[in-house]
């Protein structure tokens, strides 16, 4: 089998001192990400999923364990080496309203990473990127405030694509968008992956959303992986109690399915109460 493009092995992230006094945010997390694959990290707020993304990007310290990209260790590397890695590992943040500089035109936003990396592309590359994310060619001369939320997120995706990265970390990229716009952005990400072969590490709290776009899902709970497996298996037949709670919390648009799930939840709660009463 080909070597994974990204590998996280025994990752520990701890803040505030030694093991006895510090706070462990990530505890012994391991997973692999292959080329052209989408692996989603799912969990509630505070589960540690965003911290893992930050550690991969070099924005959070790695206490122990390792992160390798194409076989090369990239955890806690020097800043000069980190800049080179940054060309191959990009990020799309949650909020398109704050992730784009409002004083820069779209063209300047897209050219900036090219200039930082010493890549010659200019307006030709800008037009290619705008076309790749489905925005008009004349968008380059406009400012972020002139676009809708979904269009701003497309600009953020275009910026992430500028240097043809091997991996894009998508940190809750649709949670600030309405349902219709979410679907369009997710479809765009899938289209881009088919065309470029980029791998996605998709971070989300919504098990229903990631089931639509993922090859595999890893469920994070209190800084550890509760379970990991094929997306369909995790989303439809979860084995860990925490994953089942996430499944029950995911919104369902169909009223009939929503009522059925509510009934099943009541049955499950009644069974748990019966067990507690019997064992007390």
Secondary structure as the mmCIF struct_conf table of DSSP 4:
data_model
#
loop_
_struct_conf.conf_type_id
_struct_conf.id
_struct_conf.beg_label_comp_id
_struct_conf.beg_label_asym_id
_struct_conf.beg_label_seq_id
_struct_conf.end_label_comp_id
_struct_conf.end_label_asym_id
_struct_conf.end_label_seq_id
HELX_LH_PP_P HELX_LH_PP_P1 UNK A 2 UNK A 4
BEND BEND1 UNK A 5 UNK A 5
STRN STRN1 UNK A 6 UNK A 15
BEND BEND2 UNK A 16 UNK A 18
TURN_TY1_P TURN_TY1_P1 UNK A 19 UNK A 21
BEND BEND3 UNK A 22 UNK A 22
STRN STRN2 UNK A 23 UNK A 33
TURN_TY1_P TURN_TY1_P2 UNK A 35 UNK A 36
STRN STRN3 UNK A 38 UNK A 42
TURN_TY1_P TURN_TY1_P3 UNK A 45 UNK A 46
BEND BEND4 UNK A 47 UNK A 48
HELX_RH_AL_P HELX_RH_AL_P1 UNK A 49 UNK A 56
TURN_TY1_P TURN_TY1_P4 UNK A 57 UNK A 58
BEND BEND5 UNK A 59 UNK A 60
STRN STRN4 UNK A 64 UNK A 69
TURN_TY1_P TURN_TY1_P5 UNK A 70 UNK A 71
STRN STRN5 UNK A 72 UNK A 73
TURN_TY1_P TURN_TY1_P6 UNK A 75 UNK A 76
HELX_RH_AL_P HELX_RH_AL_P2 UNK A 79 UNK A 86
TURN_TY1_P TURN_TY1_P7 UNK A 87 UNK A 88
STRN STRN6 UNK A 89 UNK A 92
BEND BEND6 UNK A 94 UNK A 94
TURN_TY1_P TURN_TY1_P8 UNK A 96 UNK A 98
BEND BEND7 UNK A 99 UNK A 100
TURN_TY1_P TURN_TY1_P9 UNK A 102 UNK A 103
BEND BEND8 UNK A 104 UNK A 104
STRN STRN7 UNK A 105 UNK A 105
HELX_RH_AL_P HELX_RH_AL_P3 UNK A 106 UNK A 116
TURN_TY1_P TURN_TY1_P10 UNK A 117 UNK A 118
HELX_RH_AL_P HELX_RH_AL_P4 UNK A 122 UNK A 132
TURN_TY1_P TURN_TY1_P11 UNK A 133 UNK A 134
HELX_RH_3T_P HELX_RH_3T_P1 UNK A 137 UNK A 141
BEND BEND9 UNK A 142 UNK A 142
STRN STRN8 UNK A 143 UNK A 143
HELX_RH_3T_P HELX_RH_3T_P2 UNK A 144 UNK A 146
BEND BEND10 UNK A 147 UNK A 147
HELX_RH_AL_P HELX_RH_AL_P5 UNK A 149 UNK A 161
TURN_TY1_P TURN_TY1_P12 UNK A 162 UNK A 163
BEND BEND11 UNK A 166 UNK A 166
STRN STRN9 UNK A 167 UNK A 171
BEND BEND12 UNK A 172 UNK A 172
TURN_TY1_P TURN_TY1_P13 UNK A 173 UNK A 176
BEND BEND13 UNK A 177 UNK A 177
HELX_RH_AL_P HELX_RH_AL_P6 UNK A 179 UNK A 196
STRN STRN10 UNK A 199 UNK A 204
BEND BEND14 UNK A 205 UNK A 205
HELX_RH_AL_P HELX_RH_AL_P7 UNK A 207 UNK A 213
BEND BEND15 UNK A 215 UNK A 215
STRN STRN11 UNK A 216 UNK A 221
TURN_TY1_P TURN_TY1_P14 UNK A 222 UNK A 223
STRN STRN12 UNK A 224 UNK A 230
HELX_RH_AL_P HELX_RH_AL_P8 UNK A 231 UNK A 236
BEND BEND16 UNK A 237 UNK A 237
BEND BEND17 UNK A 240 UNK A 240
HELX_RH_AL_P HELX_RH_AL_P9 UNK A 241 UNK A 249
BEND BEND18 UNK A 250 UNK A 250
BEND BEND19 UNK A 253 UNK A 253
HELX_RH_AL_P HELX_RH_AL_P10 UNK A 255 UNK A 279
#
